[in-house]
C-alpha cells in the first residue's frame, strides 16, 4: 500500500503566492497577497499549512487570531481535490491544539449558513451556534453563523483532543494519507 505524505507546518513568506492561489480557489479571493503578508508578520496571527511532500504544493491552510483569551478562527480551507478525506479535521485539530498551547480559553468563528460540510466539521469539534450575522458575506449577502467552543483549558477538552487525534489518524490512514507535524 502506497501512502501520500502530507506535512502540517507553519507557512513561510515564500508561500505567499501559493496561499493566495489556494484562497482564490477555495474562498474566491477573500484575502490579497498583502493581506496574507500582513497576517504572517503579525504576532497575533497563528497559522498551520498542509502541503504534499510529493509535490510541495500547499493543499490546506488555517489561521486564527489571538484576541485576549480567544482564538478567533479566520480561515480554514482545503483544496477541492483533497476535501472529504479528513484533512479539514486535521487542520482544525492543529489550530485548536495550538490555541490550547497558547493558554487560550475558547475559540470562535463565522461560517456561511449554507456551508453544511463546514458546519458538520465544527459541530463535530464541539462548536455551538451563538448567533447570526445578517448579510455578513458582502459578495452574496449571505448570513453567517457565529460559532463558539469554550472550555479549551478544561481537562475534558484535553481528553477530547486525544480522541480526535486518534480518529483523525484512523481516517487519514484509511485514505492512504500519512501526516508529519513540524513546528
N, C-alpha and C positions, 0 to 999 in steps of 0.2 A: 504494500500500500504506500502510495506517494503522498506526502503532505505538502501543502503550501505554507511556507513560513511567513508569518506576519510579526512585525515589531510594533510594540506600543512604547512610544518615546516622546520626548519633548521636541517641539519644532525648532528649526534654526531660521535665521534670516534668509538663508539660501532657499528655503522652502516657500517664500512669499508667492512666487508665480504659481506654484502648484496649489497653494491654499486658495488663491483667487479663482483658479480654474475649477477646483472642487466646489467652491461656493457658488460659482456660476451654474455648474451642472446640477447641484442639489437644491440650492436656495434661490436661484435666479439672480444672483449678484447682490446679495444683501450687504456685504462689506466690500470696500475697494482695497486696492493694494496698500494705499496709505493708511486705511483703517486697520488692516492686519499688522502693518509695520508699527503703528502706534500701540496696538494691543501687545505685540511681542516686546515692546520697550517698557510697558507698564509693570510696576511691581505688584499691582493689584489684580492682574490678569494671569490666569493659570491655564495651561493647555496640555492636551495629550493628542498625539497623532498616531494613526495606524498606517503603516506602509508595508508594501510587499517586499520581502528580501530579494525575491527573484528579479523584479523589475525596478526596484527602488521607487515605485510610484506611491504617492500618498492616496490612500483609499478611504480614510476617515479622519475626522477632526472633531474635537470637543473643547469647549472653553467655559470657564466660569470666572466671574469677578468676585473677589473677596471684599465684601462690604460689611464692616464690623464683624459680627459673628455668623454671617450668612454667606453661602456660596450661591451666587446668582448665575445659573447656567444660561449662557447667552447663545451658544451654538452646539449642535450635535448633528453630525451628518456623516453618512456612509455613501460612497459612490453606488449608483443603482445596481451595477452588476454584482456587488458584494452584499447587498441587503438581504435580509431573511436568513442569515447564517449564524447569527449570534454576535456579530461584531459591534452592533449598536449597544448590546448589553455589556460587552467588554469595555467599550468606551465610557459608558455611563458609570460602570463599576470603577473604572480608573479615576474619573472625576470625583466620585463620592469618596473613594479611598483617600485621594489627595486632600479633599476637604476635611476628612477626619484627622489626617496627619497634621493639618494646619489648625487643629482645635476649633473648627467651625461647628456651630450647633445645629444649623438647619440648612436646607437647600430649597431654592425656588426657581421657577422658570415660567415662561409663557409658551403656549403651543396652540396652533390653529385648531379650532373646534372640529374641523373636518379631517384632521390628521390622525385617523384611528390607529395605524400602526405605532405611532409615537405615543399616543395616549395609553395604549396597552403596555408598551415598554415602561413608561413612567409609573403606571399603576402597579406593575409587577414589582417595582422597586419601592413601593410604599408611598408614592406621591399621592396627595389628595387634592381635589379641586377646592380652592379657597375663594375663587371669584372669577369674574369675566370682564375683559376689557373690550368694549364695543368699538368696532371699526379699527382695531389695533393694526392690522396689516393694510398699509396705505395703498398698495397696488391693487388689492382686490376688495378692500373694505370689510374683509372677514374679521370676525371676532376672535379673540384669543382667550383661552382658559388660563388662569393663574393657578399653578400647582405648587404645593408645599410638601416638604419632607422634613419633619422635625426629629429631634432625638438622636442626632448623629453621634453624640458623645456618650449615649447610654450603652451599657454592656450588651443589652439585647441587640443593638444595631451592629456591634462588633460580630456577634454570632451570625446575624443576617448576612453580613459581608462575606463571612467564611462560607456560608451555604451558597450564596450567589456565585462565589468564585468556583466552587465545585460544579455547580450546574452549568456555568459558562464554559468551563474546561471540557465537560462532557459534550456539550453542544458543539463546540468548535472541533473536538476530536471526531464527532460523528460527521462533520462537514469537511473532514480531511484538512483542517487548519491547525497549525501549531504556532503558538504565540510566545515571543520572548518580550520581557518588560525591561526597559532600560531607562534609568533616571538621568 
